[in-house]
Amino acid sequence: MKSKQLIGILAMVLLVFSAAAVYAACTGSVWTTDELGGVQDKNLYATGETVYLNAAGFDADAECTYEVIHVSAPGNPKPVVASGDVVMDGSGAIDAYLIWDTTGAAGGEYKVEVTCGTCKKSDNFRVEENQVPEFGLIAGLAALGVAGAGYLGMRKRR
């Protein structure tokens, strides 16, 4: 009976250490940023902006892959809009790594997933379709017309 208890205790200890080793193996983190790498969790992009990636806490020189997924697109599976390979530096990090140019992208929610071996980390961000230039052009021309009319009105008074 005692040998069965001892085997049971050893099995539980082994299970705990195995779970701890698996958990400890995936400690990295990823976040979207700007071209300088200085903005942490840049989560809002206009169509036409470029998405960059920072990462830290991975194994040194780890060979990883990334995918940018349009998570708010209809249907399943969700479309992968960009993907590639990236190698972490000697400290297990990357800084301002270009992953996707959003030109022509549909607005909505996106996710970048980085996979290094069995470790997978992700960060969500949003792309807003840029409709400001059309309105900006119309408003600019209207303001120019009003200013021109005001100038002519002032010249006539003299």
Residue pairs with C-beta under 8 A, 6 or more apart in sequence:
22 118
25 117
25 118
25 119
26 118
26 119
26 120
26 121
27 57
27 58
27 119
28 55
28 56
28 57
28 58
28 92
28 114
28 116
28 119
28 121
29 55
29 56
29 57
29 121
30 53
30 54
30 55
30 112
30 114
30 121
30 122
30 123
31 40
31 41
31 53
31 54
31 55
31 123
32 41
32 42
32 43
32 51
32 52
32 53
32 54
32 112
32 123
32 125
33 39
33 40
33 41
33 42
33 52
33 53
33 54
33 96
34 42
34 52
34 96
35 50
35 52
35 96
35 98
36 96
37 52
37 54
37 95
37 96
40 54
41 123
42 52
42 125
43 124
43 125
43 126
44 125
44 126
44 128
45 51
45 102
45 125
45 126
45 127
45 128
46 102
46 127
46 128
46 130
47 102
47 103
47 104
47 105
47 107
47 127
47 128
47 129
47 130
48 101
48 102
48 103
48 130
49 102
50 98
50 100
50 101
50 102
51 68
51 98
51 99
51 100
51 101
51 102
51 112
51 125
52 96
52 97
52 98
52 99
53 66
53 86
53 94
53 96
53 97
53 98
53 99
53 112
53 114
54 93
54 94
54 95
54 96
54 97
55 64
55 86
55 88
55 92
55 93
55 94
55 97
55 114
55 121
56 91
56 92
56 93
57 92
57 93
58 64
58 88
58 92
58 93
58 116
58 119
59 88
59 92
59 116
59 117
60 88
60 89
60 90
60 91
60 92
61 87
61 88
61 89
61 90
62 87
62 88
62 92
62 116
62 117
63 85
63 87
63 116
64 85
64 86
64 87
64 88
64 114
64 115
64 116
65 83
65 84
65 85
65 86
65 114
65 115
66 82
66 83
66 84
66 85
66 86
66 99
66 112
66 113
66 114
66 115
67 80
67 82
67 83
67 112
67 113
68 80
68 81
68 82
68 83
68 99
68 100
68 110
68 111
68 112
69 78
69 79
69 80
69 81
69 110
69 111
69 112
69 113
70 78
70 79
70 81
70 106
70 108
70 109
70 110
71 78
71 108
71 109
71 110
71 111
71 124
72 108
72 109
72 110
73 79
73 106
73 108
81 100
81 105
81 110
82 99
82 100
84 99
86 94
86 97
86 114
88 94
88 116
99 112
100 112
102 127
105 127
106 127
106 129
107 126
107 127
107 128
107 129
108 126
108 127
109 124
109 125
109 126
110 124
110 125
110 126
110 127
111 122
111 123
111 124
111 125
112 122
112 123
112 125
113 120
113 121
113 122
114 120
114 121
114 122
